[in-house]
Amino acid sequence: MSEAASIRVAMADSPALLPSLAPLLHEWLPRQRWFAGKGRPVTAFSLVSATEILPVGTGSVAAGTGTGLLHLLVRVHQPATPAQSPDDCYQLLLGVRAVLPPRLASALIGRVTEGPLAGRTVYEALRDPRLAELLLERFRTPGTLGALRFDRSGPAIAAGLAPRVLDTEQSNTSLVYGDAYILKIFRRIFPGTNPDLELPLALAREGCGRVPAPVAWFEAATAAEPLTLGVLQPFLSGAQDGWQLALRALADGRDFTDEAHALGRATAEVHTALAAALPTPALHRAQTEHLAAAMVHRLEAAAQAVPALVPYVPGLRTAFDAVAALGHRGRDWAAQRVHGDLHLGQTLRAADGFWSLIDFEGEPARPLPERRRPQLPVRDIAGMLRSFDYAARSHRPWNADWAARCRTAYCEGYARAAGADPRGEPELLRAHETDKAVYEVLYEARHRPDWLPVPMAAIHRLAAADD
């Protein structure tokens, strides 16, 4: 073993590494947008794995002329709540330098005072172009490095592409390389294959062009199941975000029905391909009643947290009771894998009008086994219908007719491609819209109180739907 390799192993295995970083992480981690444990104290850290992608123990770093890259999986321990885990695993990529140049000042985590990195500065590595380029190079030459495994699918990856960090995401971090690729780095890590890798790979095998196919990805082999760490996909240069397109249409007083119809068609094509690629178990009486009961449970929990919901609970429950009654009478449905968090912001329209769906991770706050569970396609449909309502409500004055026309066009586009109109099963559609609106009320009350009137207007409509 070479001297550099032995230093690398010693650094990764050093029991003093995490304790020496802990004081800095206590301050830095809770300030990150992707940290899920805000509002709860951090009581301890434990190290899941440490890998030197670029050795940090060499003389050049110590002399101030070099840069190291350290990959960590760290479990963060916090007091448990009924809705939150007592500990979560996070992926950290730390740059290491003797002196941090001014251009990277905003990436600073802190200066280490003891342990194997004593006297050196650690910082957010993804903000350093040199280290971000090194990650792309790892994808160009797949293989194993410590606990990390890099895989590639398809043609060779171009080299020498300048990276830039996107500042629009909350739960992950994404880098764009030139105008060719986008790399999503997952921050909160769960055992099992992330749906944002699993589903696009399945769609690519089915020849579905509505979702960019993964070019490469990397995982950690530290448990019985792999831990998906990041996915590299083609960057849809020039494509426009569906949410922004909808807001511009509202601001300009333009109709959005053609776009909504095309989005419905794109959604149906993705659902059809997922049903062909992956199992489609049937929901029988017991499963349907369990589905309805879970919706009731979420409603009751949300009403306890948001008192404004309480007067609407009886009316909203009728939506869930209607689905349970259908199951009790023997009605069943085919479940399948779905997007899981579909809304206008998860869509991109190319210059030629072609729509793509992105970000198949599902709702990041939900446990990964739940996100990977087959569900009814109407869940995605309900999410998009609520998104049209959100867009219309964000415009002043509120344009209710605009949202209604978009909802109709979307369902018609879906029916044209799928052969079945989601409005043909009104009980299912209402129940899933209601469940989504309840989730929105809880989210807005906790994070964006000014937006609470948006889902509350839907709550008022949905609670009265059975009158």
VEXROLUM-523849 format. One record per residue (C-alpha): residue in one letter; z, x, y. Coordinates in steps of 0.02 Angstrom, whole numbers, plus 50000, padded with zeros to 5 digits. Layout:
residues N
NODE   residuo      c3      c1      c2
NODE         a       Z       X       Y
...
//
This chain:
residues 467
NODE   residuo      c3      c1      c2
NODE         m   50000   50000   50000
NODE         s   49952   50067   50172
NODE         e   50082   50095   50309
NODE         a   50010   49950   50411
NODE         a   50017   49835   50259
NODE         s   50196   49883   50220
NODE         i   50246   49849   50401
NODE         r   50161   49679   50388
NODE         v   50257   49630   50232
NODE         a   50421   49692   50307
NODE         m   50394   49591   50466
NODE         a   50351   49430   50374
NODE         d   50498   49448   50255
NODE         s   50627   49506   50382
NODE         p   50779   49390   50377
NODE         a   50813   49437   50559
NODE         l   50645   49373   50623
NODE         l   50686   49189   50648
NODE         p   50864   49215   50713
NODE         s   50794   49333   50844
NODE         l   50668   49201   50900
NODE         a   50787   49052   50892
NODE         p   50858   49066   51070
NODE         l   50681   49064   51140
NODE         l   50624   48921   51028
NODE         h   50775   48816   51077
NODE         e   50711   48819   51256
NODE         w   50523   48816   51227
NODE         l   50494   48694   51084
NODE         p   50567   48535   51162
NODE         r   50454   48559   51314
NODE         q   50294   48552   51211
NODE         r   50196   48390   51216
NODE         w   50172   48393   51027
NODE         f   50358   48411   50988
NODE         a   50411   48247   50905
NODE         g   50599   48268   50919
NODE         k   50620   48247   51106
NODE         g   50787   48176   51160
NODE         r   50881   48244   51008
NODE         p   50969   48413   51006
NODE         v   50901   48551   50895
NODE         t   51041   48607   50781
NODE         a   50956   48742   50678
NODE         f   50792   48822   50623
NODE         s   50737   48877   50451
NODE         l   50586   48981   50408
NODE         v   50457   48906   50290
NODE         s   50333   49051   50301
NODE         a   50284   49196   50412
NODE         t   50116   49284   50408
NODE         e   50050   49423   50519
NODE         i   49868   49381   50554
NODE         l   49861   49533   50668
NODE         p   49999   49661   50634
NODE         v   50135   49664   50766
NODE         g   50229   49814   50699
NODE         t   50101   49947   50743
NODE         g   50126   50080   50873
NODE         s   49993   50013   50990
NODE         v   50091   49852   51018
NODE         a   50252   49946   51044
NODE         a   50164   50060   51169
NODE         g   50100   49912   51267
NODE         t   49916   49936   51224
NODE         g   49900   49813   51081
NODE         t   49922   49631   51035
NODE         g   49994   49551   50879
NODE         l   49971   49377   50807
NODE         l   50110   49299   50705
NODE         h   50091   49134   50611
NODE         l   50252   49039   50577
NODE         l   50297   48877   50491
NODE         v   50469   48831   50555
NODE         r   50578   48686   50503
NODE         v   50673   48613   50650
NODE         h   50837   48527   50608
NODE         q   50898   48382   50716
NODE         p   51017   48235   50698
NODE         a   50936   48097   50598
NODE         t   50897   47923   50663
NODE         p   50836   47772   50563
NODE         a   50659   47794   50631
NODE         q   50650   47984   50636
NODE         s   50664   48127   50513
NODE         p   50815   48244   50521
NODE         d   50698   48393   50510
NODE         d   50514   48423   50543
NODE         c   50403   48571   50503
NODE         y   50301   48643   50647
NODE         q   50159   48767   50652
NODE         l   50179   48905   50781
NODE         l   50053   49040   50825
NODE         l   50140   49174   50925
NODE         g   50058   49314   51019
NODE         v   50160   49474   51034
NODE         r   50141   49603   51171
NODE         a   50251   49734   51252
NODE         v   50199   49669   51423
NODE         l   50117   49501   51458
NODE         p   49972   49512   51581
NODE         p   49977   49393   51731
NODE         r   49829   49292   51667
NODE         l   49937   49236   51519
NODE         a   50094   49199   51619
NODE         s   50082   49011   51585
NODE         a   50087   49047   51397
NODE         l   50253   49140   51403
NODE         i   50387   49093   51276
NODE         g   50506   49236   51315
NODE         r   50561   49413   51283
NODE         v   50648   49452   51118
NODE         t   50811   49550   51133
NODE         e   50850   49587   50951
NODE         g   50776   49590   50776
NODE         p   50606   49659   50722
NODE         l   50522   49605   50884
NODE         a   50657   49672   51001
NODE         g   50590   49723   51170
NODE         r   50427   49629   51150
NODE         t   50362   49473   51234
NODE         v   50307   49322   51131
NODE         y   50190   49188   51197
NODE         e   50078   49042   51146
NODE         a   49938   49135   51056
NODE         l   49808   48998   51072
NODE         r   49803   49029   51259
NODE         d   49746   49208   51229
NODE         p   49555   49215   51207
NODE         r   49565   49372   51103
NODE         l   49684   49293   50977
NODE         a   49588   49128   50977
NODE         e   49430   49227   50935
NODE         l   49524   49310   50793
NODE         l   49559   49140   50716
NODE         l   49374   49099   50717
NODE         e   49339   49266   50634
NODE         r   49459   49220   50494
NODE         f   49354   49064   50460
NODE         r   49197   49171   50454
NODE         t   49272   49274   50311
NODE         p   49367   49150   50201
NODE         g   49507   49208   50089
NODE         t   49695   49222   50075
NODE         l   49812   49308   50195
NODE         g   49996   49297   50150
NODE         a   50039   49112   50134
NODE         l   49877   49062   50221
NODE         r   49713   49014   50138
NODE         f   49552   49000   50238
NODE         d   49407   48898   50167
NODE         r   49231   48863   50228
NODE         s   49099   48733   50189
NODE         g   48915   48745   50233
NODE         p   48819   48878   50329
NODE         a   48887   49037   50407
NODE         i   48991   49018   50565
NODE         a   48924   49095   50725
NODE         a   49022   49241   50798
NODE         g   49065   49291   50976
NODE         l   49093   49115   51044
NODE         a   49210   49104   51193
NODE         p   49362   48992   51158
NODE         r   49445   48869   51276
NODE         v   49596   48757   51247
NODE         l   49579   48570   51275
NODE         d   49726   48499   51371
NODE         t   49699   48316   51327
NODE         e   49789   48301   51159
NODE         q   49971   48258   51133
NODE         s   50014   48285   50950
NODE         n   49898   48432   50911
NODE         t   49809   48576   50997
NODE         s   49620   48592   51000
NODE         l   49509   48739   51046
NODE         v   49323   48731   51081
NODE         y   49216   48883   51038
NODE         g   49065   48892   51151
NODE         d   48981   48724   51131
NODE         a   48970   48742   50942
NODE         y   49139   48706   50862
NODE         i   49306   48623   50892
NODE         l   49462   48682   50800
NODE         k   49607   48560   50785
NODE         i   49773   48645   50752
NODE         f   49901   48526   50678
NODE         r   50074   48556   50749
NODE         r   50188   48443   50647
NODE         i   50152   48488   50467
NODE         f   50175   48376   50314
NODE         p   50151   48412   50128
NODE         g   49982   48353   50067
NODE         t   49805   48357   50130
NODE         n   49791   48292   50307
NODE         p   49675   48139   50320
NODE         d   49583   48226   50461
NODE         l   49518   48347   50329
NODE         e   49518   48235   50177
NODE         l   49420   48088   50248
NODE         p   49283   48183   50342
NODE         l   49252   48285   50184
NODE         a   49237   48125   50082
NODE         l   49119   48049   50212
NODE         a   49012   48206   50211
NODE         r   48994   48193   50022
NODE         e   48932   48014   50047
NODE         g   48806   48071   50177
NODE         c   48888   47971   50317
NODE         g   48834   48048   50482
NODE         r   48955   47949   50589
NODE         v   49092   48081   50573
NODE         p   49070   48269   50605
NODE         a   49086   48357   50437
NODE         p   49217   48496   50424
NODE         v   49144   48670   50437
NODE         a   49303   48762   50387
NODE         w   49490   48737   50371
NODE         f   49650   48828   50330
NODE         e   49804   48782   50232
NODE         a   49972   48852   50182
NODE         a   50012   48867   49996
NODE         t   50200   48855   50013
NODE         a   50238   48697   49914
NODE         a   50179   48594   49767
NODE         e   50050   48517   49884
NODE         p   49947   48613   50012
NODE         l   49994   48601   50195
NODE         t   49840   48570   50302
NODE         l   49854   48678   50458
NODE         g   49689   48660   50549
NODE         v   49509   48598   50536
NODE         l   49352   48670   50616
NODE         q   49212   48544   50649
NODE         p   49051   48539   50749
NODE         f   49080   48506   50933
NODE         l   48979   48358   50994
NODE         s   48924   48437   51155
NODE         g   48871   48312   51287
NODE         a   48948   48164   51196
NODE         q   49054   48047   51301
NODE         d   49223   47971   51260
NODE         g   49217   47784   51225
NODE         w   49373   47748   51328
NODE         q   49302   47832   51483
NODE         l   49134   47746   51458
NODE         a   49221   47577   51450
NODE         l   49322   47612   51608
NODE         r   49165   47665   51702
NODE         a   49076   47507   51647
NODE         l   49220   47403   51712
NODE         a   49226   47498   51876
NODE         d   49038   47474   51899
NODE         g   49044   47291   51851
NODE         r   48931   47324   51701
NODE         d   48930   47238   51533
NODE         f   48985   47338   51380
NODE         t   48927   47223   51242
NODE         d   48783   47331   51181
NODE         e   48902   47478   51161
NODE         a   49033   47368   51078
NODE         h   48903   47300   50956
NODE         a   48848   47477   50912
NODE         l   49030   47529   50889
NODE         g   49056   47384   50768
NODE         r   48907   47442   50668
NODE         a   48971   47622   50665
NODE         t   49143   47565   50607
NODE         a   49068   47463   50465
NODE         e   48961   47609   50407
NODE         v   49115   47721   50399
NODE         h   49214   47589   50305
NODE         t   49072   47564   50181
NODE         a   49059   47751   50149
NODE         l   49247   47771   50127
NODE         a   49249   47627   50002
NODE         a   49111   47713   49903
NODE         a   49194   47884   49909
NODE         l   49376   47842   49870
NODE         p   49474   47716   49765
NODE         t   49484   47534   49822
NODE         p   49639   47458   49739
NODE         a   49665   47270   49749
NODE         l   49807   47193   49847
NODE         h   49878   47056   49738
NODE         r   50019   46934   49773
NODE         a   50162   47060   49770
NODE         q   50072   47187   49878
NODE         t   50017   47055   50003
NODE         e   50192   46987   50019
NODE         h   50256   47165   50041
NODE         l   50127   47193   50178
NODE         a   50183   47037   50271
NODE         a   50367   47080   50248
NODE         a   50339   47254   50321
NODE         m   50257   47176   50474
NODE         v   50406   47058   50495
NODE         h   50525   47206   50480
NODE         r   50431   47302   50616
NODE         l   50434   47147   50728
NODE         e   50621   47124   50708
NODE         a   50656   47308   50739
NODE         a   50546   47307   50895
NODE         a   50632   47150   50961
NODE         q   50801   47236   50946
NODE         a   50735   47382   51049
NODE         v   50635   47279   51176
NODE         p   50726   47117   51225
NODE         a   50569   47049   51310
NODE         l   50498   47020   51135
NODE         v   50639   46908   51076
NODE         p   50573   46740   51141
NODE         y   50407   46771   51054
NODE         v   50474   46818   50882
NODE         p   50461   46644   50802
NODE         g   50280   46621   50858
NODE         l   50231   46797   50805
NODE         r   50311   46777   50633
NODE         t   50193   46635   50593
NODE         a   50050   46761   50589
NODE         f   50136   46862   50454
NODE         d   50196   46709   50360
NODE         a   50017   46646   50350
NODE         v   49961   46806   50261
NODE         a   50109   46798   50142
NODE         a   50064   46618   50102
NODE         l   49886   46667   50059
NODE         g   49950   46798   49940
NODE         h   50070   46675   49862
NODE         r   49923   46558   49828
NODE         g   49833   46696   49734
NODE         r   49718   46767   49869
NODE         d   49687   46953   49850
NODE         w   49590   47085   49946
NODE         a   49519   47258   49914
NODE         a   49614   47396   50004
NODE         q   49534   47563   50045
NODE         r   49555   47717   50153
NODE         v   49529   47682   50337
NODE         h   49534   47776   50502
NODE         g   49712   47718   50533
NODE         d   49720   47737   50723
NODE         l   49553   47673   50785
NODE         h   49528   47641   50970
NODE         l   49400   47681   51104
NODE         g   49473   47853   51133
NODE         q   49432   47899   50952
NODE         t   49245   47872   50978
NODE         l   49107   47976   51054
NODE         r   48933   47921   51110
NODE         a   48792   48047   51110
NODE         a   48658   48049   51244
NODE         d   48541   47952   51128
NODE         g   48672   47814   51107
NODE         f   48730   47865   50933
NODE         w   48916   47832   50907
NODE         s   49033   47945   50807
NODE         l   49211   47916   50752
NODE         i   49335   48060   50765
NODE         d   49519   48103   50734
NODE         f   49556   48031   50562
NODE         e   49735   48093   50562
NODE         g   49806   47918   50582
NODE         e   49959   47880   50686
NODE         p   50049   48050   50690
NODE         a   50221   47969   50703
NODE         r   50201   47889   50531
NODE         p   50241   47987   50372
NODE         l   50089   48068   50291
NODE         p   50103   47971   50125
NODE         e   50095   47810   50225
NODE         r   49943   47870   50323
NODE         r   49854   47915   50161
NODE         r   49887   47747   50081
NODE         p   49738   47628   50055
NODE         q   49744   47486   50180
NODE         l   49640   47336   50232
NODE         p   49490   47381   50342
NODE         v   49544   47246   50464
NODE         r   49679   47365   50525
NODE         d   49547   47473   50608
NODE         i   49457   47320   50676
NODE         a   49617   47254   50754
NODE         g   49648   47423   50835
NODE         m   49478   47422   50918
NODE         l   49495   47243   50976
NODE         r   49660   47288   51057
NODE         s   49576   47438   51139
NODE         f   49449   47326   51227
NODE         d   49595   47224   51293
NODE         y   49683   47383   51353
NODE         a   49526   47438   51446
NODE         a   49505   47269   51530
NODE         r   49689   47261   51578
NODE         s   49685   47435   51654
NODE         h   49555   47375   51780
NODE         r   49602   47279   51937
NODE         p   49574   47135   51941
NODE         w   49595   47102   51756
NODE         n   49428   47055   51678
NODE         a   49475   46944   51530
NODE         d   49295   46888   51502
NODE         w   49237   47069   51487
NODE         a   49362   47100   51347
NODE         a   49317   46937   51258
NODE         r   49132   46979   51260
NODE         c   49165   47153   51193
NODE         r   49274   47086   51053
NODE         t   49139   46962   51002
NODE         a   49001   47094   51008
NODE         y   49104   47218   50908
NODE         c   49136   47091   50769
NODE         e   48952   47042   50767
NODE         g   48900   47225   50753
NODE         y   49024   47252   50613
NODE         a   48960   47098   50520
NODE         r   48779   47155   50539
NODE         a   48816   47319   50448
NODE         a   48952   47261   50328
NODE         g   48884   47092   50281
NODE         a   49049   47006   50320
NODE         d   49120   46955   50489
NODE         p   49304   47003   50511
NODE         r   49329   46839   50604
NODE         g   49293   46750   50440
NODE         e   49473   46786   50385
NODE         p   49569   46736   50542
NODE         e   49741   46748   50461
NODE         l   49716   46932   50419
NODE         l   49642   46973   50588
NODE         r   49780   46886   50685
NODE         a   49917   46967   50581
NODE         h   49848   47142   50607
NODE         e   49818   47115   50792
NODE         t   49996   47052   50807
NODE         d   50066   47201   50712
NODE         k   49968   47318   50824
NODE         a   50026   47231   50983
NODE         v   50208   47242   50925
NODE         y   50184   47429   50898
NODE         e   50110   47443   51072
NODE         v   50257   47353   51151
NODE         l   50380   47473   51071
NODE         y   50276   47625   51120
NODE         e   50252   47572   51301
NODE         a   50435   47524   51322
NODE         r   50485   47698   51265
NODE         h   50352   47805   51346
NODE         r   50255   47709   51481
NODE         p   50356   47562   51547
NODE         d   50226   47528   51682
NODE         w   50101   47485   51543
NODE         l   50216   47362   51454
NODE         p   50132   47208   51533
NODE         v   49969   47253   51441
NODE         p   50032   47225   51262
NODE         m   50152   47088   51321
NODE         a   50001   46986   51379
NODE         a   49930   47001   51203
NODE         i   50100   46953   51130
NODE         h   50099   46794   51235
NODE         r   49923   46750   51174
NODE         l   49957   46791   50991
NODE         a   50123   46700   50984
NODE         a   50039   46542   51048
NODE         a   49889   46557   50931
NODE         d   49968   46444   50801
NODE         d   50008   46304   50924
//
